[in-house]
Amino acid sequence: MTVVASRYARALIEALGGENTAGPDAGLEQLMRIKALLESEPDARKLLVNPVIPPDRRDRFVDEINRVLALDSRVGKLFHLIVERGRLGILNDMIDAYRKMLDAANGIVRAVVSSASPLSETQRQDVVRKLEKSLGQRVVMEVEEDPSLIGGLIVRIGSTVYDGSLLQQLAGFKQRLMAG
């Protein structure tokens, strides 16, 4: 994530944070719509980044995208700005920064949980409840399957990893046997 992307994200959150507005949550949803459009229509992205295309034509195209996606005027202005300054390449980093800032403001922590087999809904709720209790914050969990774990879970929250997998326990057991 770049510093520039973080600055754009912070500016948009601040612009959308006032009263009587759709709010920062709507801003994230609108940024995601822009991203989805540009991923589904690669020619649109090419047109927006092509320096040969006259700026007024690009501006009209951005205006049309803003209209079709029904973007808030502030999100639309930001979209114009990043296209105008040739920074469309930071859109994904800006969305990541925006989401992290929004999560921090809302007291949300994102956790990625790896398990050897699919977790039932009850198991998912139990893991979320335990993480929320230990962290003192709301947890949004994403679950990934990794059959190589054999059993147990690995939980990643930011740069912190909690490894409770059977694979790790077996590796520790093997180490103790070899050492002693």
N, C-alpha and C positions, 0 to 999 in steps of 0.2 A: 504494500500500500504506500503510495507516494504522499509527500507532504502537500503537494498541490491538490491531490484528490481529497485529502482531509480538509483542506481549507475550503474547497467548493462545498463539501458535504456540510461543514459547520455553518457556512454562510446560508445554505438553504434551510437547515434546521432552524436557525435563528429567524430567517425571513418567514417561515411557516409557523413559528411558535406563538404568534400574537393571538389575541382574542378574535372571535368571529371569523375564524379561518377553518379550512378543512383540517389543518394540523399536520405535524410531522409524519404521522402514520400514513396519511394520504400521500405525502410526498414520496415516501419509499415505494408505495404501490405504483405511483406514476413513473418513477425512475425505472421500476421493473418492467412497466409496459413499453417504455422506450427501448430498453435492452431487448425485450422479446421481439419487438418489431424489427430492430436492426439485425437480430440473429435469424429471423425467419425471412428477411428480405435483404440478402447480401448486396444486391445492387443499390439499395438505398444507402447503405453504409459507404459503398464505393463512390456514389455521387457526392456524399457529404464530405469525404476526405480528399477528393480529387482537386488538386490546386488549379487545374485547367478550367474547371467549371467556374463561370463568373460568380462573384459573391452575391449579386442580387438574385440570381437563379437559385443558389443554395438557400438564401434567406426565404424566398418564396416556398421552397420545398420544406424547410423547417416549419414555416407558418402552417403549411398544409398538414404536416405531421402533428403539430400542436393541436390543430382543429380536430383532426380525425381521432386523436387519442383523448380529446377533451381535457388537456392539461391545465392545471392551475396556471395563472399568468406568471407567477414567480418561477415555477418549474420550467415553463416555456422559455422565460428569459434566460435561465441558466442553460438550458439546452442550446439556445441561440449562441450564448457566450462560448460554450465549449466547442461548438462547431466553428464559430468565427475565429477562435484562437487556435484551431487545429489540435484540440485536446480531446477529441472523441475517444481516443485510445485509453483514456483514464476512466471511462464510464464505469467499468466493472469495479475498479479500485474505489471510486467515489461511492458506489452503492454499498460496498463492503464497509467503508468508513462510516457512511450514513447509518447503516444498520447497527454498527457497534456503538455509535454515539447515542442512537435512539434507545438501544438496549440498556446502556449505562444510565440514561436519564430515567428509564422506566424500572430500573432495578432488576433487569433480566440478565441471566447468565446462560450462554449456549454451551451445551455439552454434546460431545459425540461419543456414543457408547458402541463399542464393538463386542459382539457376542458370537459364540460358536454356532448357535442356532437361533431361529426367530424367537423373539420375546412375545409372550402373550400380552394382551392389554393390561391384565392385572400385574404382571411383572414390570411392564413399562411404568405404570402408575406407582408401583412400589419403589422403583429406582428413582423416579422423579421426586417422590416424597422424601426419601432418605437424603438425596442430594440437596434438596431445598432446606431440610432440617440442618444439615451440616454446614451449608454455605450461608444460610440466613437470607437467601434471595430466591426469586422465582427462577425456575430452570425450564428452558426449552430444550428438549432432547431430540437428537437425530440418532437413529439406530442403524448400524452397519453390521452385516454378517461377515464373519471371518472364521470359516471352519477350521483353520489351522490352530485356533486357540484351544481346541479340544473341549473346553468348558470354562465357565466363569465369564468375567467381563473385564474390559479395559475402558476406562472413562477418561476422555480428554476434555479439559476445560482450559481454553487458551493454551498456554505452553505447559500446563501441569498435566501429568499423566498419572492415573491411579490404576495400577495393573494388578488385578485380582484374577488373572486367567490361570487355568490349570497348566498351560504351557509354561508360564513363568514359575509357578510353584514347582513343577517337575525340574526345571532348569536349576532352581535353587537347591532342590533336594540332591540333584546330581553333583552340584558344586560341593555341598557338604560331605557327600560320600567320598569324593575325590580328595578333599582336603584332610579328611580325618581317618 
